[in-house]
Amino acid sequence: MASIHPISRSHWTDLQAPDLKDFEAMASETLATMPDDLLLRCGNLQITLAEYAPDDVLDALSIEDPHDLLGLFEGVGLDEGEELSHTGQIPNRIWLFRRPILDYWAAMDETLGDVVAHVLIHEIGHHFGLSDQDMERLEAAADR
């Protein structure tokens, strides 16, 4: 059955889901907007992208559904002396997990760039020694 409506194409018609390279670009854009003094304190911080968190990480965190973990900080935060302990230590790392972030984005009313930025900044907060509760309080105060 033919439609009586004129044919129109959505701008989504030819788009594909962003890949890990696209996520890397979004993370780089977020870092580029950070104040220089904060960025300098990130030092040797590595940002790694993956489809999902590895099973051993999910097991260690008692997370059953891999879609529940959007990002992760691994390492020793600045409040625990990270700045002083570079010899022989693996650099701090932030993981961004593409598929869980995409699923979260699809269910929310936010841009994908905003979701990636939020997850990255949240994990950088852990690098600076902030707990999830600390960041929730800061976010609530900023929303007022």
N, C-alpha and C positions, 0 to 999 in steps of 0.2 A: 504494500500500500504506500503510495507516495504521500509525502508531507505537503500540506498546503502552505507551509512556512518557507520563506526564502532560505536557501542554503547559506549557512554561515560557519566559519571555522573558528574554533576556539584557539587561543594562543597556546593552549596545552597540547594540542593535537600532535605536534611533532617533537615534544619534549620527552626526554628520558629522565629517570631518577638520577640525581647527582651522584657521581662516583666518589671514590676516595680522593682523587685529585681535586674535585670541586670542593670537598670538605676541607682539604688542605688550604685552598685559596680563601675560603671563608674564615678559617682560623687565622691565616696570615693577615687578613683585613682587620680582624678583631685586635690582633697584636699591634698593628700599625696605629690603631686609635688610642692605645694605652699611653698614659703619661710616661715620659722617658725615665723618670726616677723609679717608677714601679717596674718598668721593663728591664732596667738595669739590675734590679734585685732578683729578676728571674734567672740571671746568670746562665748556668749550663742546663737549664730546664729543657728537656726534650718533649716534643709533642708527637705522639704516635697515633695513627689512625688504623682502625680495624673494623671489620664487619660486625663482630660481636666480641664480647669479653671471652677469653679462653675458659674452658670448663673448670680448670683448677682454680682460677680466680673466683668464678661464681661459687664453687664449692667452699672455698675458704671464707667467703662472705655470706654463706648460707642463703644464696639467691637461687631460687629454682627456675625462674623464668628469665632467660637472657635479655628479654626486652626491658627488664626492670633496671638495667644498669646502662646509663647513657654515657658516663665518663668515669674516670678513676685517676686518682693521684697515687703514685708509687714513689716512695723515697723518704727522706728525712727532711721535715719542714724547717724553715728558717728559725722558728722558735726553739727547735731542738738542736741547734748548732750546725745546721747544714753548711753555712758559710765557711766554717772553720775546718770542715772535714772532707776535702776534695781528694786527698791522696788515696788511691786504690779503691775509691768508692764509685759505684755506678751512679751516673747523674740522675737527678730526680726526673720523673717522667709523668706526663699527663697522657692518658688514653682518651680518645674520642671514639665512640662506637656508632658507626654509620646507621645500621639498620634500626637499633632502638631509638636513635635520634629521629630518623625518618618516621617511624611509627608514632612517636610522641607528637611530632610536628603535624602529622596528618589528623590527629585527634584534637588539636588545639587551634586557637585562633591567633597564631603568631606566625611571623615570617620564619623561614628556615634559617636565614642568617641570624635572626635574633635568638633562636633556640641554640644554634651552634655557639654563638657568643656567650650566652648564659651558661652553658655547660662548661665552656673553656674558662670563663672567669671564675666560676664556682670552684673548679679544680685548682686554679691558680691561688684561690683563697686558702685551700688546704696547704699549698706550698708555703704560704705565708704564716701557716700555723693556726688558721681559723677552723673551728669545728663546724659541722652542719648547723648546729644550734646558733652559733655566732653569726653565721651568714643569714639564717632565717631572721634573726633580730635586726640585722643591718638592712635586709630587704624590706622588712615591715616598716622600719623607721623611714626608709627612702620613699615608700608608697604614701606616707602621710603627708 
